Amino acid sequence: MTQQHPAPRPAAANTSPRRVTRRAFAAGSTGLAATAALAACGGGDDTGSEAATLQFFLSGDTSQGGGFAAMAAKYGEETGTRVEVVDIAYDDLTTRLRNAARGGSLPALARVTGLDPVWTPLLADLTDVREAADIDPELIQEDEDGLVTALPTDLTAVGLFINKTLFDQAGVTWPQDASQLWTWPEFNDALRQVQAATGARYGLVVDRSTHRLNAFLFQNGSNGFVAQDGVHSADAQLVPALELFKSMNDDQLVPRSVWLSGDDPNALFKSGQVAAYYSGSWQIADFAENITDFEWASVLMPASPVRSTNLGGGYVVVFAGDAQDAAHDFVSWLYEPENYRELSETSGFLPVVEGMEITYPTRQEAYDLYNAEIAASDPIAAQSIRNGLKTSYEGKVTEGDPVRDNVVKYLNDEQSVQVTVDTIIETLNEQLA
């Protein structure tokens, strides 16, 4: 059923054309409102002038060290413009933005992990910020008009953690450089040795995530479920890689409860009873602060035979409307080298700006290892995030998570590996191709 909503408000008269997407003005046909929140608040100069307030929706700023909140406060001190960071639960952010778009009450800007066709037509152009900031071009996806409306704020990367205490106790070593990389079978054998020597309950926990699964598939020589030239298909390595993943989920090496029942792999690893955790860079700050009962380390991942991670991260977007010039100025300021470095150090971000070196307050070696893994990765590692932006620009989304949901059925012996692959490919092509 089509819902009717107010047409978008035009941008302010002094808005530079380069900052507005043509789609923002055409969005009236979609029935969406393009109003961005711009309020007045106290705090101007001694004459009583008022400073603008920009609402900035995001999720997870507290867990990431309050980096955006700290930068918003700094910006307010420097410019008099108040940026109100609204930290929303991750599971609620999509709904909040979607409802705000439909109700004509979008914030000035937001940090998101993906685009939503409901509000993608309402985004302002940030191409000039991207060019000035020297953001890695591998992380940029232009829309159909050749505009950049989503700027990556940070990188996340899939990676491997080990319980160093257990490995040392078992006398099992791990690769120290790229010349010593283990394959997945070799790594699994090492985990079983650790289990046998230490009595560890499990060898490995793996996040219940398509993003993590795709990295595993990449490392085993498959392109996974990443579209090639807009079409999803199964390569020769996909079925064997899934069969290996299933064989690992045997309740001895890997607990079935994580993928089948939703048990928390983070908590299992922190218990000290698991030898390794296949997760990602976002765990570093948490582990550095909260793991005190054993030593842990970030280590190089297996390559069977491909060396790859899988990239993700957040994007900042500005909504077209009365507040877009002010929001654009804040985003531009945020990517100035001194400010972006401070944001990355505070939040534990892997940088998206080329050539930028970050000095982290703790576990520098872990971040350095992740950056090395990214630099050495197969190009497939970045392709999936660009594909995600491209399909969002085109107004395409999946219903639920067909990859994860079908793999769960396979792990639970509800369907064969071939039915699993065929169903996933068919579903993705129907919804995204």
C-alpha positions in Angstrom: 0.0 0.0 0.0 1.4 3.4 -1.0 1.5 6.0 1.7 1.3 9.7 0.9 3.7 12.1 2.8 4.6 15.7 2.4 6.9 16.6 -0.5 10.5 17.5 0.4 11.3 21.0 1.4 13.7 22.7 -0.9 17.2 23.5 0.4 17.9 26.9 1.8 18.4 29.7 -0.8 22.2 30.0 -0.1 22.8 26.3 -0.6 25.6 25.5 -3.0 24.4 23.2 -5.8 27.3 20.8 -5.4 25.9 19.9 -1.9 22.5 18.8 -3.1 21.7 15.6 -4.9 19.3 15.9 -7.8 17.4 13.0 -6.2 16.7 15.1 -3.1 14.5 17.4 -5.2 12.9 14.5 -7.2 12.0 12.7 -4.0 8.5 14.2 -4.0 7.5 11.3 -6.2 8.4 8.9 -3.5 6.3 10.7 -0.9 9.1 11.3 1.5 10.0 14.4 3.5 13.4 15.9 3.3 13.3 18.1 6.3 16.5 18.0 8.4 16.5 19.0 12.0 17.9 22.5 12.6 16.9 24.1 15.9 18.0 27.2 17.9 19.5 27.0 21.3 21.0 29.4 23.8 24.8 30.0 23.7 25.7 32.7 21.2 27.8 35.7 21.9 27.3 38.4 24.5 24.8 40.2 22.2 22.4 37.3 22.6 22.7 35.7 19.2 21.7 32.1 19.1 23.8 29.2 17.7 22.4 26.4 15.5 21.9 22.9 16.9 22.5 20.0 14.6 21.1 16.6 15.5 23.5 13.7 14.8 22.0 10.2 14.9 24.3 7.3 15.5 24.7 4.1 17.3 27.5 2.8 19.6 29.3 6.0 20.4 29.6 5.1 24.1 31.1 1.7 23.3 33.5 3.3 20.9 35.0 5.7 23.5 32.6 8.6 23.0 34.7 9.7 20.0 31.9 11.5 18.1 30.5 13.1 21.3 34.0 14.4 22.1 34.4 15.8 18.6 31.0 17.4 18.7 31.9 19.1 21.9 35.2 20.4 20.4 33.4 21.7 17.3 30.9 23.6 19.5 33.7 25.2 21.4 35.4 26.2 18.1 32.4 27.4 16.1 29.5 28.0 18.4 27.4 25.4 16.5 26.0 22.7 18.8 26.1 19.2 17.5 23.7 17.1 19.5 24.8 13.4 19.4 21.8 11.2 19.7 23.0 7.7 20.6 20.4 5.1 19.5 20.5 1.4 20.1 21.8 -0.4 17.0 18.7 -2.4 16.4 16.5 0.7 16.6 18.5 3.1 14.4 17.2 1.8 11.1 13.6 2.2 12.3 14.2 5.6 13.8 15.7 7.0 10.6 13.0 5.4 8.4 10.2 6.8 10.6 11.9 10.2 10.7 12.1 10.3 6.9 8.4 9.4 6.5 7.5 11.9 9.2 9.6 14.8 7.9 11.8 15.0 11.0 15.1 13.7 9.8 18.2 14.8 11.8 20.8 17.0 10.1 23.2 14.0 9.8 23.7 10.4 10.8 26.3 7.7 11.0 25.0 4.5 9.6 26.4 1.1 8.7 24.4 0.9 5.5 22.0 2.9 3.4 18.2 2.6 3.3 16.2 3.2 0.1 13.6 5.0 2.2 15.9 7.9 2.8 18.7 7.5 0.3 17.0 9.9 -2.1 17.2 12.6 0.5 21.0 12.7 0.9 23.2 15.7 0.2 26.4 15.5 -1.9 29.7 15.2 0.0 32.0 14.7 -3.0 34.1 17.8 -2.1 34.7 16.5 1.4 35.8 13.2 0.1 38.3 14.8 -2.3 39.7 17.2 0.3 40.1 14.4 2.9 41.9 12.0 0.5 39.7 9.0 1.5 40.7 5.7 0.1 39.0 5.4 -3.3 38.5 1.6 -2.8 35.9 2.5 -0.1 34.0 5.0 -2.2 30.8 4.2 -4.2 29.2 6.9 -6.3 25.5 7.0 -6.8 23.8 6.9 -10.3 24.4 10.7 -10.6 28.1 10.3 -9.9 27.8 11.9 -6.5 29.3 10.7 -3.2 26.5 10.9 -0.6 27.9 8.4 2.0 31.4 8.9 3.4 33.1 6.1 5.3 34.0 7.2 8.8 36.1 4.2 9.8 37.0 0.7 8.7 36.3 -2.5 10.5 37.9 -5.7 9.5 37.3 -9.4 10.3 40.1 -10.8 12.3 41.3 -13.5 14.7 41.9 -13.4 18.4 43.5 -16.2 20.5 43.7 -16.9 24.1 47.4 -16.5 24.4 47.5 -18.0 27.9 46.0 -21.3 26.6 48.3 -21.4 23.5 51.4 -20.8 25.7 50.2 -23.4 28.2 49.9 -25.9 25.4 53.2 -25.0 23.8 51.4 -24.3 20.5 52.8 -21.5 18.4 51.1 -19.3 15.8 52.2 -17.4 12.7 54.3 -14.4 13.4 54.5 -13.1 9.8 53.0 -13.7 6.4 55.6 -16.3 5.5 54.2 -18.6 8.2 50.5 -18.4 7.5 48.5 -21.5 8.4 45.6 -22.9 6.4 42.3 -23.5 8.0 42.9 -27.2 8.4 46.2 -26.5 10.0 44.7 -23.9 12.3 41.9 -26.3 13.3 44.6 -28.9 14.2 46.4 -26.4 16.3 43.2 -25.6 18.2 42.6 -29.3 18.9 46.1 -29.5 20.3 45.4 -26.6 22.6 42.1 -28.2 23.7 43.8 -31.5 24.4 46.6 -30.0 26.4 44.6 -27.5 28.4 41.1 -28.9 28.7 39.7 -25.8 27.0 36.0 -26.3 26.4 36.0 -25.2 22.7 38.7 -24.5 20.1 36.9 -21.6 18.3 33.9 -19.4 18.4 32.7 -17.6 15.2 30.3 -14.7 15.2 26.8 -15.6 13.8 27.2 -13.2 10.9 27.2 -13.3 7.1 30.0 -10.8 7.3 32.2 -13.2 9.2 31.1 -16.1 7.1 32.0 -14.3 3.9 35.6 -13.7 5.2 35.9 -17.4 5.9 34.7 -18.2 2.4 37.1 -15.7 0.8 40.0 -17.3 2.7 39.0 -20.6 1.3 39.2 -19.4 -2.3 35.5 -18.5 -2.9 34.0 -15.2 -3.6 31.2 -16.2 -1.3 27.9 -14.6 -1.9 29.3 -11.3 -3.2 27.8 -10.3 -6.6 30.1 -10.2 -9.6 29.0 -7.7 -12.3 25.7 -7.5 -10.5 24.9 -11.2 -10.5 25.2 -13.7 -7.7 26.5 -17.1 -8.6 28.3 -20.1 -7.0 31.9 -20.7 -7.8 33.6 -24.1 -7.5 35.1 -23.3 -4.1 31.8 -22.3 -2.4 30.4 -25.7 -1.5 33.7 -27.2 -0.2 34.1 -24.1 2.0 30.6 -24.4 3.4 31.2 -28.1 4.0 34.4 -27.3 6.0 32.5 -24.7 8.0 29.8 -27.3 8.9 32.4 -29.9 9.8 33.9 -27.4 12.3 30.5 -26.8 14.0 30.6 -30.2 15.7 30.1 -29.1 19.4 33.7 -30.0 20.1 35.9 -27.7 18.0 33.1 -25.1 17.5 30.0 -24.8 19.6 26.8 -25.3 17.6 24.9 -23.1 20.1 26.3 -19.8 18.6 25.0 -20.2 15.1 22.0 -22.4 16.0 20.8 -20.8 19.3 22.3 -17.3 19.3 24.7 -17.8 22.2 27.1 -14.9 22.7 30.5 -15.7 21.2 32.1 -12.7 22.9 31.0 -13.9 26.3 32.3 -17.4 25.6 35.7 -16.2 24.6 35.9 -13.9 27.6 35.2 -16.9 29.8 38.7 -18.1 29.2 37.5 -21.6 28.0 37.8 -21.0 24.3 41.1 -21.0 22.4 40.3 -18.6 19.6 37.6 -16.1 18.4 36.9 -15.2 14.8 35.4 -11.8 15.0 36.9 -8.4 14.2 38.7 -5.2 15.0 35.8 -3.6 16.9 36.6 -6.1 19.8 40.0 -4.6 20.5 39.0 -1.8 22.8 36.5 -4.1 24.7 39.1 -6.8 25.3 41.8 -4.4 26.3 39.5 -3.0 29.0 37.5 -6.1 30.1 39.7 -9.2 29.7 41.8 -9.5 32.9 41.9 -13.2 33.6 44.1 -14.3 30.7 46.3 -12.9 28.0 44.9 -12.4 24.5 46.4 -11.5 21.2 45.3 -10.5 17.7 47.0 -12.9 15.2 47.2 -13.5 11.5 44.3 -15.3 10.0 44.5 -18.6 8.0 44.8 -18.5 4.2 43.4 -21.5 2.3 45.0 -20.3 0.0 43.7 -16.7 -0.2 44.7 -14.0 2.3 41.7 -11.9 2.9 39.7 -10.1 5.5 36.2 -8.6 5.0 35.7 -4.9 5.4 32.9 -3.0 7.0 32.5 0.2 8.9 30.3 3.2 9.4 29.3 6.0 7.0 28.4 9.6 7.7 25.4 11.0 5.7 24.0 14.5 5.5 20.3 15.0 4.8 19.2 17.7 2.3 17.2 20.5 3.8 17.6 23.6 5.9 20.5 22.2 8.0 22.6 20.7 5.2 25.1 23.6 4.9 25.8 23.6 8.6 26.0 19.8 8.7 28.3 19.8 5.6 30.6 22.2 7.4 30.8 19.9 10.5 31.5 16.9 8.4 34.2 18.8 6.5 35.8 19.8 9.8 35.6 16.3 11.1 37.8 15.0 8.2 40.5 17.7 8.7 43.7 15.7 9.5 44.1 16.8 13.2 40.4 16.2 13.9 40.1 12.9 12.1 43.2 11.6 13.8 41.8 12.5 17.2 38.5 10.8 16.4 40.3 7.6 15.3 42.5 7.5 18.4 39.6 8.2 20.7 37.2 5.6 19.2 39.8 3.0 18.2 39.0 3.4 14.5 41.0 1.9 11.6 41.4 5.0 9.4 39.9 5.5 6.0 42.1 8.4 5.1 45.1 7.3 3.0 48.5 7.5 4.6 47.2 8.5 8.1 49.1 7.0 11.0 47.1 6.6 14.2 48.7 6.2 17.7 46.2 4.3 19.9 46.1 4.6 23.7 46.4 0.9 24.0 47.1 -2.3 22.1 48.8 -0.5 19.2 50.2 -3.9 18.0 46.7 -5.2 17.5 45.6 -2.3 15.3 48.8 -2.5 13.3 48.2 -6.2 12.6 44.7 -5.4 11.3 46.0 -2.7 9.1 48.6 -5.2 7.7 45.8 -7.7 7.1 43.8 -5.1 5.2 46.8 -4.0 3.1 47.5 -7.7 2.1 43.9 -8.7 1.4 42.4 -9.8 -1.8 40.3 -7.1 -3.5 37.2 -9.1 -2.7 37.5 -7.8 0.9 36.3 -4.3 -0.2 34.0 -5.2 -3.0 31.1 -6.3 -0.7 30.8 -2.9 1.0 30.8 -1.1 -2.3 28.1 -3.5 -3.6 26.0 -2.8 -0.6 26.1 0.9 -1.2 25.4 0.4 -4.9 22.3 -1.7 -4.4 21.0 0.7 -1.8 21.4 3.6 -4.2 19.3 1.5 -6.6 16.6 1.0 -4.0 17.2 -2.7 -3.4 17.3 -4.4 -0.1 17.2 -8.0 1.1 14.4 -9.3 3.3 16.1 -10.5 6.4 19.4 -12.2 6.0 19.0 -15.0 3.5 22.7 -16.1 3.7 22.8 -16.5 7.5 19.3 -18.0 7.7 19.9 -20.6 5.1 23.3 -21.5 6.5 21.7 -22.0 9.9 19.3 -24.5 8.3 22.3 -26.3 6.7 24.1 -26.5 10.0 21.0 -27.9 11.6 20.7 -30.6 8.9 17.4 -29.1 7.6 18.6 -28.9 4.1 21.6 -30.0 2.0 24.6 -27.8 1.1 23.4 -27.6 -2.5 19.9 -26.6 -1.6 21.4 -24.0 0.7 23.6 -22.5 -2.0 20.8 -22.6 -4.6 18.3 -21.0 -2.3 20.7 -18.2 -1.3 21.7 -17.4 -4.9 18.1 -17.4 -6.1 16.9 -15.2 -3.3 19.7 -12.7 -3.7 19.2 -12.4 -7.4 15.5 -12.0 -7.0 15.9 -9.2 -4.5 19.1 -7.5 -5.5 20.0 -8.2 -9.2 
